[in-house]
Amino acid sequence: MSDFPAIGHVALTVKDLGVSVPWYTQLFGAEPVLDEDTGPFRHVVWALGGTLVGLHEFPDGDNSLDFDERRLGIDHLAFGCASRADLEAWATKLDQMGIAHGGVIDAGYGSGLSFRDPDNLPLEFFAPPS
């Protein structure tokens, strides 16, 4: 068996693809590679490097609760950056896109730039320590 494999894809459940797809298209600077209604859910997927990032919308989903990372489940999704300078560039780009963020925060294990999507899902750009 080889080393533990890289993440192949991640799927995030959203309330309204009509809101989320344009938001993520602008963030990623790319069009989706797949938009499919599977029956139980519709999903839209982007190819980002070697990872697929998908959004799922369930017609019978429970949209009564807002996302809260303190409940069981995923805490956040982080996109890897090479350097702190890349994080500063992303902060500027998020500002230009009108996306609120917490600024670049440094820690011993690296630096992060946190922000949220239209459903309050926490996202981050992360760079290892230099």
C-alpha positions as a LaTeX table, in Angstrom:
\begin{tabular}{lrrr}
\hline
Residue & $x$ (\AA) & $y$ (\AA) & $z$ (\AA) \\
\hline
Met1 & 0.00 & 0.00 & 0.00 \\
Ser2 & 1.27 & 3.50 & $-0.82$ \\
Asp3 & 1.24 & 6.54 & 1.44 \\
Phe4 & $-2.10$ & 7.83 & 2.64 \\
Pro5 & $-3.88$ & 9.30 & $-0.41$ \\
Ala6 & $-4.55$ & 12.99 & $-0.96$ \\
Ile7 & $-8.10$ & 14.33 & $-0.61$ \\
Gly8 & $-9.91$ & 13.59 & $-3.86$ \\
His9 & $-13.02$ & 15.65 & $-3.30$ \\
Val10 & $-15.04$ & 17.49 & $-0.72$ \\
Ala11 & $-18.79$ & 18.15 & $-0.89$ \\
Leu12 & $-20.52$ & 20.95 & 0.99 \\
Thr13 & $-24.28$ & 21.05 & 1.51 \\
Val14 & $-25.79$ & 24.45 & 0.76 \\
Lys15 & $-29.31$ & 25.89 & 1.03 \\
Asp16 & $-29.60$ & 27.42 & $-2.45$ \\
Leu17 & $-27.36$ & 26.59 & $-5.41$ \\
Gly18 & $-28.77$ & 29.66 & $-7.15$ \\
Val19 & $-26.96$ & 31.80 & $-4.58$ \\
Ser20 & $-23.93$ & 29.60 & $-3.88$ \\
Val21 & $-22.87$ & 28.70 & $-7.43$ \\
Pro22 & $-22.25$ & 32.30 & $-8.57$ \\
Trp23 & $-20.47$ & 33.05 & $-5.27$ \\
Tyr24 & $-18.11$ & 30.07 & $-5.56$ \\
Thr25 & $-17.61$ & 30.65 & $-9.31$ \\
Gln26 & $-16.40$ & 34.17 & $-8.50$ \\
Leu27 & $-14.22$ & 32.92 & $-5.62$ \\
Phe28 & $-12.63$ & 30.11 & $-7.65$ \\
Gly29 & $-12.32$ & 32.17 & $-10.83$ \\
Ala30 & $-13.51$ & 29.13 & $-12.77$ \\
Glu31 & $-16.68$ & 27.60 & $-14.11$ \\
Pro32 & $-17.99$ & 24.31 & $-12.70$ \\
Val33 & $-17.08$ & 21.12 & $-14.53$ \\
Leu34 & $-20.30$ & 19.34 & $-13.56$ \\
Asp35 & $-23.89$ & 20.34 & $-12.80$ \\
Glu36 & $-26.06$ & 17.28 & $-12.27$ \\
Asp37 & $-29.38$ & 16.42 & $-10.67$ \\
Thr38 & $-28.95$ & 12.92 & $-9.25$ \\
Gly39 & $-32.53$ & 12.65 & $-7.96$ \\
Pro40 & $-31.83$ & 12.72 & $-4.21$ \\
Phe41 & $-29.76$ & 15.90 & $-4.64$ \\
Arg42 & $-28.33$ & 18.29 & $-7.22$ \\
His43 & $-24.61$ & 18.93 & $-7.22$ \\
Val44 & $-22.28$ & 21.38 & $-8.89$ \\
Val45 & $-18.55$ & 20.58 & $-8.96$ \\
Trp46 & $-15.32$ & 22.48 & $-9.65$ \\
Ala47 & $-11.91$ & 20.96 & $-10.42$ \\
Leu48 & $-9.30$ & 22.80 & $-8.37$ \\
Gly49 & $-5.86$ & 21.36 & $-8.94$ \\
Gly50 & $-6.12$ & 17.70 & $-8.04$ \\
Thr51 & $-9.22$ & 18.12 & $-5.85$ \\
Leu52 & $-12.89$ & 18.33 & $-6.76$ \\
Val53 & $-15.00$ & 20.74 & $-4.68$ \\
Gly54 & $-18.72$ & 20.13 & $-4.90$ \\
Leu55 & $-21.84$ & 21.82 & $-3.63$ \\
His56 & $-24.92$ & 19.73 & $-2.86$ \\
Glu57 & $-28.49$ & 20.96 & $-2.55$ \\
Phe58 & $-31.11$ & 18.55 & $-1.20$ \\
Pro59 & $-34.72$ & 19.31 & $-2.16$ \\
Asp60 & $-35.90$ & 17.75 & 1.11 \\
Gly61 & $-33.07$ & 19.24 & 3.19 \\
Asp62 & $-33.59$ & 20.78 & 6.61 \\
Asn63 & $-32.67$ & 24.42 & 6.09 \\
Ser64 & $-34.13$ & 25.56 & 9.40 \\
Leu65 & $-30.76$ & 25.66 & 11.18 \\
Asp66 & $-27.79$ & 27.80 & 10.23 \\
Phe67 & $-24.37$ & 26.19 & 10.05 \\
Asp68 & $-22.52$ & 26.02 & 13.36 \\
Glu69 & $-19.04$ & 24.52 & 13.49 \\
Arg70 & $-19.64$ & 23.69 & 17.16 \\
Arg71 & $-22.04$ & 20.90 & 16.14 \\
Leu72 & $-20.71$ & 17.54 & 15.02 \\
Gly73 & $-19.42$ & 17.55 & 11.47 \\
Ile74 & $-16.83$ & 19.46 & 9.52 \\
Asp75 & $-15.32$ & 22.52 & 11.19 \\
His76 & $-14.00$ & 24.34 & 8.12 \\
Leu77 & $-12.46$ & 23.86 & 4.68 \\
Ala78 & $-8.99$ & 25.31 & 4.12 \\
Phe79 & $-7.31$ & 25.98 & 0.77 \\
Gly80 & $-3.51$ & 25.69 & 0.83 \\
Cys81 & $-1.35$ & 28.65 & $-0.12$ \\
Ala82 & 2.43 & 28.66 & $-0.52$ \\
Ser83 & 3.19 & 31.74 & 1.55 \\
Arg84 & 1.91 & 34.46 & 3.83 \\
Ala85 & 2.28 & 36.86 & 0.87 \\
Asp86 & $-0.29$ & 34.74 & $-0.99$ \\
Leu87 & $-2.66$ & 35.21 & 1.95 \\
Glu88 & $-2.23$ & 38.98 & 1.76 \\
Ala89 & $-3.03$ & 38.84 & $-1.96$ \\
Trp90 & $-6.16$ & 36.78 & $-1.22$ \\
Ala91 & $-7.21$ & 39.29 & 1.45 \\
Thr92 & $-7.04$ & 42.03 & $-1.18$ \\
Lys93 & $-8.99$ & 39.90 & $-3.67$ \\
Leu94 & $-11.68$ & 39.09 & $-1.08$ \\
Asp95 & $-11.97$ & 42.83 & $-0.34$ \\
Gln96 & $-12.42$ & 43.52 & $-4.06$ \\
Met97 & $-15.12$ & 40.82 & $-4.21$ \\
Gly98 & $-16.92$ & 42.28 & $-1.20$ \\
Ile99 & $-16.32$ & 39.16 & 0.91 \\
Ala100 & $-15.79$ & 39.89 & 4.60 \\
His101 & $-12.83$ & 38.17 & 6.27 \\
Gly102 & $-10.87$ & 38.23 & 9.50 \\
Gly103 & $-7.53$ & 39.37 & 8.09 \\
Val104 & $-4.38$ & 37.28 & 8.09 \\
Ile105 & $-3.79$ & 35.68 & 11.49 \\
Asp106 & $-0.37$ & 34.24 & 12.34 \\
Ala107 & 0.23 & 31.27 & 14.62 \\
Gly108 & 3.17 & 28.98 & 15.28 \\
Tyr109 & 1.77 & 26.32 & 12.92 \\
Gly110 & 1.11 & 28.75 & 10.04 \\
Ser111 & $-1.02$ & 31.69 & 8.95 \\
Gly112 & $-4.68$ & 31.75 & 8.02 \\
Leu113 & $-7.22$ & 34.01 & 6.37 \\
Ser114 & $-10.77$ & 33.06 & 7.41 \\
Phe115 & $-14.05$ & 33.97 & 5.70 \\
Arg116 & $-17.54$ & 32.50 & 5.23 \\
Asp117 & $-19.72$ & 31.56 & 2.29 \\
Pro118 & $-23.38$ & 32.65 & 1.83 \\
Asp119 & $-24.54$ & 29.77 & 4.11 \\
Asn120 & $-22.07$ & 30.76 & 6.83 \\
Leu121 & $-19.80$ & 27.79 & 6.04 \\
Pro122 & $-16.31$ & 28.64 & 7.31 \\
Leu123 & $-13.57$ & 28.72 & 4.68 \\
Glu124 & $-9.90$ & 29.56 & 5.02 \\
Phe125 & $-6.76$ & 30.17 & 3.03 \\
Phe126 & $-3.82$ & 28.68 & 4.94 \\
Ala127 & $-0.05$ & 28.93 & 4.52 \\
Pro128 & 2.59 & 26.99 & 6.49 \\
Pro129 & 5.03 & 28.95 & 8.65 \\
Ser130 & 7.87 & 30.57 & 6.75 \\
\hline
\end{tabular}
